[in-house]
Amino acid sequence: MKKIYILLVVGLGFVSQLTAQNDNQSEIRLSLYGMYTFEDSFDSYYDFGNYYQGVIQDGMLYGAGFEFEVRRDVFLELSYLRENTSAPTQYFNGGIFGKYADIDLKINYLMLGGNHSFSKPGSKVEGFAGASLGMAIVDLDYNDGNPNNYINNRVSKFAWGLKAGAIVWATPKFGVKLQAQLLSVAQSVGGGVFFGTGGASAGVSTYSSIYQFSLGGGLVYSFQK
């Protein structure tokens, strides 16, 4: 978690510098998120006898985002999102019989991106779309009671995201956000064990990209309206 705290401090420090230079014309927003994330399958094949495959289960993705208007209708957003889920995984490593592990996952996204908003004059509905870049910190844990099959690992990988939706402003300061979002942890080779082999003699050193599609939204508070 230290990396998350450090990046949050750096990101908030950057936004604070922008806020300090704010001419009171730019809008500042705080969003609280809660979204349902659909399951996603993953796999990695080396040859007929060496591969793994599984499914990241669906679950809730929650967190917060801080937006600063850098120019009219264009916002810079720093966001933190977290999902607790599991990944039932089957793998083969040169043997005749496959092995199975139900891995506990904790996925933390720290993202920095831009959002563009658009609305008709006088309308209480504001549309938006955006993209972001950042990192995913993934904690894996699996223990079936056999010390040789214990998996406990943390990896930090590049992540990117896309989103679109609308804000319905109930008052000038409070709104309800409806959002569709895609987050992805990019594929890597030689980056260490991701979904491991659970005590097998040779570790898995590549991993499958994660694509997580979410629907939901949250609450928005505007400090400047």
Backbone torsions as a table, in degrees:
resi	resn	phi	psi	omega
1	MET	NA	-15.2	-177.8
2	LYS	-59.7	-39.1	-179.8
3	LYS	-62.9	-37.8	179.2
4	ILE	-63.6	-46.2	-179.0
5	TYR	-62.4	-43.1	-179.9
6	ILE	-62.3	-46.6	-179.5
7	LEU	-66.0	-36.0	176.6
8	LEU	-63.3	-43.1	179.5
9	VAL	-62.9	-45.2	179.4
10	VAL	-63.2	-45.6	-179.7
11	GLY	-63.8	-44.3	178.9
12	LEU	-67.3	-33.2	175.7
13	GLY	-64.1	-39.3	178.6
14	PHE	-65.1	-44.7	179.1
15	VAL	-66.4	-35.0	179.0
16	SER	-63.4	-36.9	176.2
17	GLN	-62.3	-41.6	177.0
18	LEU	-64.8	-39.4	-179.7
19	THR	-65.5	-38.5	179.8
20	ALA	-63.5	-28.1	179.8
21	GLN	-92.1	1.8	-176.7
22	ASN	-63.2	134.7	-179.8
23	ASP	-94.0	18.6	-178.3
24	ASN	67.0	5.8	174.0
25	GLN	-94.8	-26.5	-177.1
26	SER	-84.3	145.4	-177.7
27	GLU	-93.6	143.8	176.7
28	ILE	-121.1	133.5	-176.6
29	ARG	-131.7	149.5	172.0
30	LEU	-122.4	127.4	-179.9
31	SER	-118.5	135.8	172.5
32	LEU	-109.6	123.8	-171.3
33	TYR	-107.3	147.0	169.9
34	GLY	-150.6	114.2	-173.0
35	MET	-137.9	149.3	175.8
36	TYR	-91.1	126.4	-178.5
37	THR	-107.2	128.8	-178.3
38	PHE	-80.0	156.8	-179.1
39	GLU	-69.4	157.1	-178.8
40	ASP	-142.5	132.1	178.8
41	SER	-87.7	155.1	177.4
42	PHE	-143.9	156.7	177.4
43	ASP	-161.5	161.1	175.2
44	SER	-151.1	119.0	-176.1
45	TYR	-115.1	127.6	173.7
46	TYR	-100.1	-49.0	174.8
47	ASP	-159.3	-169.7	-174.4
48	PHE	-59.1	-35.2	-175.2
49	GLY	-103.7	3.4	-177.7
50	ASN	-134.7	101.4	177.8
51	TYR	-166.2	166.5	170.3
52	TYR	-141.5	155.6	178.4
53	GLN	-153.2	150.2	-179.1
54	GLY	-171.4	-171.2	-177.6
55	VAL	-136.9	128.2	168.9
56	ILE	-81.9	118.2	-173.6
57	GLN	-68.3	156.3	176.3
58	ASP	-69.5	164.2	-178.1
59	GLY	176.7	-171.1	-178.4
60	MET	-99.4	136.0	175.2
61	LEU	-111.6	124.9	-176.6
62	TYR	-136.5	159.8	-179.6
63	GLY	164.5	-155.8	-175.8
64	ALA	-148.6	156.1	177.4
65	GLY	-138.8	142.7	179.2
66	PHE	-117.6	120.5	-176.1
67	GLU	-113.4	139.5	175.5
68	PHE	-128.0	128.4	-178.5
69	GLU	-77.7	110.7	-177.7
70	VAL	-86.5	-26.2	169.3
71	ARG	-156.9	173.2	-171.7
72	ARG	-54.8	121.4	177.0
73	ASP	66.8	13.5	175.6
74	VAL	-122.4	123.3	-174.1
75	PHE	-119.8	141.9	170.1
76	LEU	-98.7	127.0	-176.1
77	GLU	-123.1	130.6	169.4
78	LEU	-106.2	123.2	-175.0
79	SER	-133.5	150.5	173.8
80	TYR	-127.0	126.9	-178.6
81	LEU	-131.8	146.7	-177.4
82	ARG	-139.6	142.6	175.0
83	GLU	-135.8	131.7	172.1
84	ASN	-106.2	120.2	-175.6
85	THR	-151.6	-166.3	177.9
86	SER	-141.2	164.5	-177.5
87	ALA	-138.6	91.4	172.7
88	PRO	-61.1	124.0	-171.0
89	THR	-132.4	134.5	173.6
90	GLN	-114.4	136.2	-178.6
91	TYR	-143.3	151.4	174.7
92	PHE	-123.6	142.0	178.6
93	ASN	-140.0	61.9	176.9
94	GLY	84.0	-1.8	-178.8
95	GLY	-95.8	174.7	179.3
96	ILE	-79.1	-38.6	-176.2
97	PHE	-106.5	140.4	177.8
98	GLY	-78.5	162.0	177.1
99	LYS	-117.6	160.4	-174.6
100	TYR	-131.5	140.7	175.7
101	ALA	-144.9	135.7	174.1
102	ASP	-104.2	98.6	-170.3
103	ILE	-90.2	131.2	173.2
104	ASP	-80.0	132.8	-178.4
105	LEU	-122.6	138.9	169.4
106	LYS	-126.4	111.9	-175.0
107	ILE	-109.5	121.7	179.2
108	ASN	-114.4	121.3	177.4
109	TYR	-106.0	130.0	171.4
110	LEU	-121.2	111.5	-168.9
111	MET	-126.3	147.4	173.5
112	LEU	-129.7	125.5	-175.7
113	GLY	-156.8	-175.3	-179.3
114	GLY	-120.5	142.5	176.9
115	ASN	-124.6	136.2	175.7
116	HIS	-112.2	126.0	-179.4
117	SER	-107.3	156.3	179.6
118	PHE	-154.1	140.9	179.9
119	SER	-161.2	160.0	175.0
120	LYS	-81.4	146.7	178.4
121	PRO	-56.1	129.8	178.3
122	GLY	84.6	-7.0	-178.5
123	SER	-80.9	145.3	176.1
124	LYS	-90.0	-1.8	178.8
125	VAL	-106.5	125.6	-178.6
126	GLU	-121.3	118.6	176.1
127	GLY	-83.8	159.0	177.7
128	PHE	-156.0	158.3	173.8
129	ALA	-150.2	149.8	-177.5
130	GLY	-163.0	171.8	177.8
131	ALA	-141.1	155.2	-177.2
132	SER	-148.8	158.8	174.9
133	LEU	-130.6	153.3	179.0
134	GLY	174.6	-141.5	-177.7
135	MET	-142.4	153.2	173.9
136	ALA	-117.2	129.0	175.3
137	ILE	-108.4	114.8	-172.4
138	VAL	-114.1	123.4	174.4
139	ASP	-102.4	129.3	179.3
140	LEU	-117.4	138.9	178.6
141	ASP	-147.0	128.3	177.1
142	TYR	-146.5	130.5	179.1
143	ASN	-150.7	113.0	179.6
144	ASP	-100.8	14.0	-179.1
145	GLY	95.8	-14.0	178.2
146	ASN	-98.9	115.4	-178.2
147	PRO	-56.2	-29.1	-179.4
148	ASN	-73.0	-16.5	-178.4
149	ASN	-106.4	11.7	-175.8
150	TYR	-78.6	132.2	176.9
151	ILE	-121.4	126.6	173.1
152	ASN	-147.8	113.3	-172.5
153	ASN	-152.2	153.4	175.0
154	ARG	-132.5	132.2	177.6
155	VAL	-130.0	148.0	175.7
156	SER	-120.0	122.7	-174.3
157	LYS	-133.8	157.2	175.4
158	PHE	-64.1	139.3	179.1
159	ALA	-136.0	154.4	175.5
160	TRP	-140.3	161.8	-177.6
161	GLY	-151.3	156.7	174.2
162	LEU	-133.3	147.6	177.4
163	LYS	-156.1	159.2	178.1
164	ALA	-158.7	155.6	179.9
165	GLY	169.5	-151.8	-177.5
166	ALA	-150.4	152.2	173.4
167	ILE	-114.2	127.8	174.2
168	VAL	-102.5	111.5	-176.1
169	TRP	-84.2	110.3	177.0
170	ALA	-73.9	-36.4	174.2
171	THR	-136.8	171.8	177.7
172	PRO	-58.6	-24.5	-177.3
173	LYS	-104.4	-27.9	-175.2
174	PHE	-112.9	136.5	178.2
175	GLY	-143.7	162.8	175.6
176	VAL	-109.8	126.4	-177.4
177	LYS	-100.1	129.2	173.2
178	LEU	-111.6	127.4	-168.3
179	GLN	-146.1	141.0	167.8
180	ALA	-112.8	136.9	-172.3
181	GLN	-144.4	143.7	172.7
182	LEU	-122.1	125.4	174.7
183	LEU	-120.2	141.0	-178.5
184	SER	-138.5	136.8	169.8
185	VAL	-98.7	117.8	-170.9
186	ALA	-69.4	149.0	-178.8
187	GLN	-69.7	147.1	-179.2
188	SER	-144.7	153.6	176.9
189	VAL	-122.0	136.0	177.9
190	GLY	73.4	19.4	-177.7
191	GLY	-93.9	19.5	-179.3
192	GLY	95.2	176.2	-177.7
193	VAL	-71.1	131.8	173.9
194	PHE	-111.8	-85.3	168.6
195	PHE	-89.1	106.8	-169.1
196	GLY	-82.5	177.6	-177.8
197	THR	-96.2	6.7	172.0
198	GLY	61.0	50.0	175.8
199	GLY	94.0	0.4	176.4
200	ALA	-68.0	163.0	-172.6
201	SER	-69.2	-28.9	-179.6
202	ALA	-118.6	130.2	-178.7
203	GLY	-80.6	160.8	174.9
204	VAL	-89.8	120.6	-173.9
205	SER	-109.1	7.5	170.5
206	THR	-124.7	165.4	177.3
207	TYR	-147.5	158.1	-177.9
208	SER	-84.6	143.2	176.4
209	SER	-62.1	145.9	175.9
210	ILE	-102.2	132.0	172.4
211	TYR	-123.8	114.5	-177.6
212	GLN	-116.7	115.1	179.1
213	PHE	-101.1	130.2	-175.8
214	SER	-128.6	147.4	172.7
215	LEU	-127.1	138.9	179.5
216	GLY	161.4	-129.5	-179.2
217	GLY	160.1	-135.8	-177.6
218	GLY	166.3	-161.1	-179.9
219	LEU	-112.3	143.0	-179.4
220	VAL	-123.7	135.1	174.0
221	TYR	-123.0	129.0	177.9
222	SER	-101.9	126.6	-179.6
223	PHE	-83.0	-16.1	-168.9
224	GLN	-108.1	-16.9	-175.6
225	LYS	-73.4	NA	NA
